[in-house]
Amino acid sequence: MNLPEGKKIYFASDFHLGIPNRESSLAREKRLCAWLDEIKNDAAYIFLVGDIFDVWFEYRNVVPKGFTRFFGKLAELTDSGIHVEAFTGNHDLWMRGYFEEELNIPVHHNAITRTFNGKKFLIAHGDGLGPGDHGYKFIKKIFRSPISQWLYRRLHPDTGVGMAGWFSRLGPKHVDGEEEQFLGPEKEWLVQYAYDMLKKEPINYFIFGHRHIAIEYPLTATSTYVNLGDWIRYDSYAVYDGHNLSLKFYGKK
């Protein structure tokens, strides 16, 4: 695919809408909407790379309460012809059709590859990729099982969503001011995954979320690992202009 002249591709992840409280989440949602409104004039594609919500589970006829400003902005973008795609993350892996049907946004549950202007991208949230994290990989298989999801849907939404929120709060606490640290290529599972993938095929950009660090790390002379950071600490995103990709921070020059 070739980008039209003057158009760009945007990538962002880990909004975690819903935490730690309504006031903080609402302020973050408004920043996201302002950012989306700002980029709509030159965006050809927007990739939302997982953990959009801190908790998300779709019943057949019920979706979690809230986020109406965000949904309205997404609908406005797709109605105007901007191509938006989303990914599930470890906090919102139970997406079952709402984005596709109501917002015209395809949802990816696994890594995808795309080529733009001759540059190859591998895009994924990043949870469960690479070596290690075997406990989570086992739990993820259970959570993604159709049987598990069928059983969960037997719960009343108030109970089910409340239970999911409780489990989410048991995990890592993503709080403003508590920054994750890059551990180096030997200890970063996603960097190891990227190196393994490069043995199979040439990829210019690996785009991930999940780690909550905003970083561009050169893997080779022609390949770069990019972690998108989050919108709790950084308000960070990546943009590709058809020639180069760069990591940026909303509200900062």
VOPAGU-2260 file (C-alpha; in pm, 1 decimal, decimal comma):
REM VOPAGU-2260
SITE   aa  ch    i         X         Y         Z
SITE  MET   A    0       0,0       0,0       0,0
SITE  ASN   A    1     118,0     350,4     -80,3
SITE  LEU   A    2      10,4     648,2     126,0
SITE  PRO   A    3    -152,7     937,3     -58,8
SITE  GLU   A    4      66,4    1246,0     -72,4
SITE  GLY   A    5      58,4    1434,9     257,9
SITE  LYS   A    6    -114,9    1154,7     448,3
SITE  LYS   A    7      20,7     974,5     755,2
SITE  ILE   A    8     -28,6     663,2     967,4
SITE  TYR   A    9     -75,2     696,3    1343,3
SITE  PHE   A   10     -22,3     432,6    1612,2
SITE  ALA   A   11    -122,3     456,5    1979,9
SITE  SER   A   12    -194,5     210,0    2260,1
SITE  ASP   A   13    -257,8     155,4    2628,9
SITE  PHE   A   14    -520,6     417,2    2702,1
SITE  HIS   A   15    -661,6     200,1    2984,6
SITE  LEU   A   16    -984,6     395,2    2986,5
SITE  GLY   A   17   -1171,7     334,2    3308,7
SITE  ILE   A   18    -889,3     360,4    3563,4
SITE  PRO   A   19    -808,4     466,5    3826,3
SITE  ASN   A   20   -1137,3     654,0    3868,8
SITE  ARG   A   21   -1403,0     823,4    3658,9
SITE  GLU   A   22   -1250,7    1173,2    3680,9
SITE  SER   A   23    -902,8    1066,7    3570,5
SITE  SER   A   24   -1035,6     839,8    3296,5
SITE  LEU   A   25   -1265,4    1112,6    3163,9
SITE  ALA   A   26    -977,9    1361,8    3144,2
SITE  ARG   A   27    -772,6    1103,3    2951,5
SITE  GLU   A   28   -1067,0    1031,6    2720,8
SITE  LYS   A   29   -1101,0    1403,3    2642,2
SITE  ARG   A   30    -727,8    1425,7    2562,0
SITE  LEU   A   31    -760,6    1129,5    2327,7
SITE  CYS   A   32   -1055,2    1287,8    2151,1
SITE  ALA   A   33    -863,9    1614,8    2115,4
SITE  TRP   A   34    -566,7    1425,5    1968,8
SITE  LEU   A   35    -788,1    1234,4    1725,8
SITE  ASP   A   36    -951,4    1559,6    1623,2
SITE  GLU   A   37    -609,1    1714,4    1565,2
SITE  ILE   A   38    -476,3    1433,5    1342,6
SITE  LYS   A   39    -790,0    1370,6    1138,3
SITE  ASN   A   40    -687,9    1609,5     859,5
SITE  ASP   A   41    -376,1    1412,8     759,6
SITE  ALA   A   42    -450,2    1062,3     892,3
SITE  ALA   A   43    -498,0     788,2     633,9
SITE  TYR   A   44    -476,3     505,7     889,9
SITE  ILE   A   45    -500,8     495,7    1268,1
SITE  PHE   A   46    -399,1     181,1    1457,6
SITE  LEU   A   47    -518,1     146,7    1818,4
SITE  VAL   A   48    -276,9    -116,3    1946,5
SITE  GLY   A   49    -452,9    -273,1    2245,2
SITE  ASP   A   50    -548,5    -206,7    2607,2
SITE  ILE   A   51    -779,9      64,8    2485,8
SITE  PHE   A   52    -985,4      -9,3    2797,0
SITE  ASP   A   53    -871,3    -134,7    3132,4
SITE  VAL   A   54   -1169,5    -372,6    3135,6
SITE  TRP   A   55   -1382,2    -466,8    2837,5
SITE  PHE   A   56   -1621,1    -757,0    2791,1
SITE  GLU   A   57   -1897,7    -765,3    2533,1
SITE  TYR   A   58   -2212,0    -962,2    2601,9
SITE  ARG   A   59   -2433,8   -1042,1    2306,2
SITE  ASN   A   60   -2652,6    -733,4    2360,1
SITE  VAL   A   61   -2461,7    -538,1    2626,8
SITE  VAL   A   62   -2134,3    -343,4    2625,8
SITE  PRO   A   63   -1965,7    -174,9    2924,3
SITE  LYS   A   64   -2093,3     166,3    3029,7
SITE  GLY   A   65   -1908,5     483,5    2940,6
SITE  PHE   A   66   -1660,8     617,6    2682,6
SITE  THR   A   67   -1930,7     783,0    2469,9
SITE  ARG   A   68   -1706,4    1074,6    2363,9
SITE  PHE   A   69   -1439,0     833,0    2245,1
SITE  PHE   A   70   -1685,1     613,1    2055,0
SITE  GLY   A   71   -1844,7     917,9    1895,1
SITE  LYS   A   72   -1506,9    1045,5    1776,4
SITE  LEU   A   73   -1414,7     704,3    1630,8
SITE  ALA   A   74   -1746,3     688,5    1445,3
SITE  GLU   A   75   -1686,1    1039,2    1308,5
SITE  LEU   A   76   -1341,6     936,2    1179,8
SITE  THR   A   77   -1452,1     617,1    1009,9
SITE  ASP   A   78   -1761,1     787,1     863,4
SITE  SER   A   79   -1527,3    1044,1     707,1
SITE  GLY   A   80   -1326,0     769,6     534,6
SITE  ILE   A   81   -1027,9     737,6     771,5
SITE  HIS   A   82    -926,9     375,0     809,6
SITE  VAL   A   83    -912,3     280,2    1180,3
SITE  GLU   A   84    -808,3     -62,9    1307,4
SITE  ALA   A   85    -793,6    -190,3    1666,0
SITE  PHE   A   86    -614,8    -466,8    1852,2
SITE  THR   A   87    -712,8    -654,2    2162,7
SITE  GLY   A   88    -476,5    -633,7    2458,3
SITE  ASN   A   89    -449,9    -831,8    2779,2
SITE  HIS   A   90    -708,3    -602,6    2942,4
SITE  ASP   A   91    -965,0    -599,2    2662,6
SITE  LEU   A   92    -927,8    -928,7    2479,4
SITE  TRP   A   93   -1301,4   -1004,5    2483,0
SITE  MET   A   94   -1406,2    -792,6    2186,9
SITE  ARG   A   95   -1677,3    -973,7    1994,4
SITE  GLY   A   96   -1814,7    -751,5    1719,4
SITE  TYR   A   97   -1918,0    -414,6    1864,0
SITE  PHE   A   98   -1629,7    -224,0    1703,2
SITE  GLU   A   99   -1687,4    -391,9    1367,2
SITE  GLU   A  100   -2064,8    -350,7    1362,3
SITE  GLU   A  101   -2109,4      -8,8    1522,5
SITE  LEU   A  102   -1786,6     171,2    1435,0
SITE  ASN   A  103   -1669,0      -2,2    1115,8
SITE  ILE   A  104   -1336,7     -81,4    1285,4
SITE  PRO   A  105   -1179,5    -425,5    1229,7
SITE  VAL   A  106   -1034,3    -581,9    1543,9
SITE  HIS   A  107    -719,5    -796,0    1539,9
SITE  HIS   A  108    -658,7   -1060,3    1803,8
SITE  ASN   A  109    -307,2   -1148,1    1686,1
SITE  ALA   A  110      -7,4    -979,6    1524,8
SITE  ILE   A  111     -46,1    -853,8    1168,7
SITE  THR   A  112     201,2    -738,9     904,3
SITE  ARG   A  113     141,7    -452,3     661,7
SITE  THR   A  114     359,9    -286,6     400,2
SITE  PHE   A  115     335,9      88,0     342,7
SITE  ASN   A  116     552,0     271,6      88,9
SITE  GLY   A  117     787,1     -26,3      70,6
SITE  LYS   A  118     837,3     -48,7     450,1
SITE  LYS   A  119     715,1    -360,5     629,1
SITE  PHE   A  120     544,2    -324,1     968,6
SITE  LEU   A  121     463,8    -591,6    1225,4
SITE  ILE   A  122     195,0    -461,1    1460,9
SITE  ALA   A  123      67,8    -626,8    1779,4
SITE  HIS   A  124     -22,1    -536,9    2135,1
SITE  GLY   A  125     260,5    -762,0    2250,5
SITE  ASP   A  126     111,8    -962,4    2538,1
SITE  GLY   A  127     222,8   -1324,4    2533,1
SITE  LEU   A  128     483,7   -1277,4    2260,6
SITE  GLY   A  129     844,6   -1383,2    2295,1
SITE  PRO   A  130    1003,1   -1609,9    2555,7
SITE  GLY   A  131     888,7   -1627,4    2917,3
SITE  ASP   A  132     559,9   -1519,1    3078,0
SITE  HIS   A  133     437,5   -1878,4    3065,4
SITE  GLY   A  134     178,4   -1827,8    3339,5
SITE  TYR   A  135       8,0   -1549,9    3145,6
SITE  LYS   A  136      23,6   -1746,3    2819,7
SITE  PHE   A  137    -160,6   -2032,6    2989,8
SITE  ILE   A  138    -424,6   -1799,3    3137,3
SITE  LYS   A  139    -467,3   -1625,1    2800,4
SITE  LYS   A  140    -552,5   -1956,1    2633,7
SITE  ILE   A  141    -820,2   -2015,8    2896,7
SITE  PHE   A  142    -964,8   -1664,1    2864,7
SITE  ARG   A  143    -973,4   -1686,1    2484,0
SITE  SER   A  144   -1149,9   -2020,6    2492,0
SITE  PRO   A  145   -1506,7   -2002,7    2351,4
SITE  ILE   A  146   -1619,3   -2219,7    2643,3
SITE  SER   A  147   -1478,2   -1973,5    2898,5
SITE  GLN   A  148   -1645,9   -1682,2    2723,7
SITE  TRP   A  149   -1978,3   -1869,8    2702,1
SITE  LEU   A  150   -1965,3   -1945,0    3075,0
SITE  TYR   A  151   -1874,8   -1585,3    3156,9
SITE  ARG   A  152   -2170,3   -1455,9    2959,2
SITE  ARG   A  153   -2400,5   -1654,6    3187,4
SITE  LEU   A  154   -2316,3   -1399,4    3458,8
SITE  HIS   A  155   -2526,3   -1085,0    3488,2
SITE  PRO   A  156   -2331,6    -792,2    3331,7
SITE  ASP   A  157   -2310,6    -609,3    3666,2
SITE  THR   A  158   -2148,2    -916,8    3817,2
SITE  GLY   A  159   -1933,3   -1005,2    3517,1
SITE  VAL   A  160   -1790,3    -659,6    3450,6
SITE  GLY   A  161   -1743,5    -602,2    3823,1
SITE  MET   A  162   -1553,5    -929,5    3855,2
SITE  ALA   A  163   -1335,2    -845,0    3553,6
SITE  GLY   A  164   -1253,7    -507,2    3709,1
SITE  TRP   A  165   -1153,4    -674,5    4033,4
SITE  PHE   A  166    -915,8    -912,3    3852,8
SITE  SER   A  167    -771,2    -623,8    3651,6
SITE  ARG   A  168    -689,0    -431,1    3967,5
SITE  LEU   A  169    -491,1    -731,3    4094,4
SITE  GLY   A  170    -246,3    -688,4    3805,6
SITE  PRO   A  171      25,7    -424,8    3755,9
SITE  LYS   A  172     -79,8     -80,2    3872,8
SITE  HIS   A  173     -50,0     165,3    3586,1
SITE  VAL   A  174     -34,3     492,5    3776,5
SITE  ASP   A  175      88,1     833,4    3665,9
SITE  GLY   A  176     445,1     887,9    3784,8
SITE  GLU   A  177     546,4     522,9    3821,5
SITE  GLU   A  178     743,0     464,9    3503,4
SITE  GLU   A  179     845,4     130,2    3360,1
SITE  GLN   A  180    1211,8      89,1    3269,5
SITE  PHE   A  181    1362,7     -59,0    2954,6
SITE  LEU   A  182    1548,3    -369,1    3075,7
SITE  GLY   A  183    1787,5    -406,6    2784,1
SITE  PRO   A  184    1759,5    -630,9    2477,0
SITE  GLU   A  185    1853,3    -948,1    2664,7
SITE  LYS   A  186    1563,7    -912,1    2911,2
SITE  GLU   A  187    1295,1    -753,2    2696,8
SITE  TRP   A  188    1075,3   -1036,1    2565,7
SITE  LEU   A  189     934,0    -827,7    2281,0
SITE  VAL   A  190    1282,6    -734,5    2161,1
SITE  GLN   A  191    1373,5   -1104,0    2166,7
SITE  TYR   A  192    1056,4   -1180,0    1971,0
SITE  ALA   A  193    1152,3    -916,4    1713,6
SITE  TYR   A  194    1500,7   -1061,7    1671,1
SITE  ASP   A  195    1350,4   -1408,7    1621,5
SITE  MET   A  196    1110,2   -1274,8    1358,5
SITE  LEU   A  197    1396,7   -1106,1    1172,1
SITE  LYS   A  198    1552,8   -1449,1    1123,9
SITE  LYS   A  199    1243,7   -1544,9     921,7
SITE  GLU   A  200    1167,9   -1229,9     723,7
SITE  PRO   A  201    1282,5    -867,6     690,1
SITE  ILE   A  202    1066,1    -626,0     889,7
SITE  ASN   A  203    1140,2    -255,3     911,0
SITE  TYR   A  204     924,9    -159,9    1209,0
SITE  PHE   A  205     796,7    -362,6    1503,2
SITE  ILE   A  206     512,1    -168,3    1664,9
SITE  PHE   A  207     403,7    -280,4    2012,9
SITE  GLY   A  208     221,5    -155,1    2318,0
SITE  HIS   A  209     187,0    -348,8    2644,6
SITE  ARG   A  210     517,5    -253,4    2810,3
SITE  HIS   A  211     418,0     107,2    2892,4
SITE  ILE   A  212     753,6     243,9    2781,4
SITE  ALA   A  213     789,2     500,6    2503,9
SITE  ILE   A  214    1098,7     396,8    2313,0
SITE  GLU   A  215    1253,3     351,9    1969,9
SITE  TYR   A  216    1524,2      84,8    1979,3
SITE  PRO   A  217    1732,9       4,0    1668,9
SITE  LEU   A  218    1753,6    -370,6    1606,7
SITE  THR   A  219    1957,2    -357,1    1285,0
SITE  ALA   A  220    2049,8     -93,5    1031,5
SITE  THR   A  221    1707,4    -138,5     865,7
SITE  SER   A  222    1483,0    -250,2    1152,6
SITE  THR   A  223    1349,8     -68,8    1460,1
SITE  TYR   A  224    1156,2    -181,7    1768,0
SITE  VAL   A  225     899,4      76,7    1877,8
SITE  ASN   A  226     703,6      63,5    2200,8
SITE  LEU   A  227     422,1     314,3    2202,2
SITE  GLY   A  228     420,5     399,8    2572,3
SITE  ASP   A  229      79,0     486,8    2717,0
SITE  TRP   A  230    -167,2     770,0    2777,1
SITE  ILE   A  231    -137,7     751,6    3155,3
SITE  ARG   A  232     217,6     887,1    3181,8
SITE  TYR   A  233     326,4     991,5    2834,6
SITE  ASP   A  234      35,9    1068,5    2598,1
SITE  SER   A  235     264,1     911,1    2338,6
SITE  TYR   A  236     209,0     785,9    1986,3
SITE  ALA   A  237     402,7     704,5    1668,9
SITE  VAL   A  238     351,7     857,9    1327,3
SITE  TYR   A  239     474,1     738,5     987,3
SITE  ASP   A  240     481,5     998,2     709,1
SITE  GLY   A  241     556,8     758,7     423,9
SITE  HIS   A  242     932,9     795,8     469,5
SITE  ASN   A  243    1017,0     789,2     839,6
SITE  LEU   A  244     854,1     683,9    1164,6
SITE  SER   A  245     890,1     886,7    1483,9
SITE  LEU   A  246     765,7     869,6    1839,4
SITE  LYS   A  247     582,2    1178,5    1959,4
SITE  PHE   A  248     410,3    1307,6    2271,2
SITE  TYR   A  249      76,4    1486,1    2249,6
SITE  GLY   A  250      92,4    1842,9    2372,6
SITE  LYS   A  251     471,2    1856,8    2347,2
SITE  LYS   A  252     671,9    1994,4    2053,5
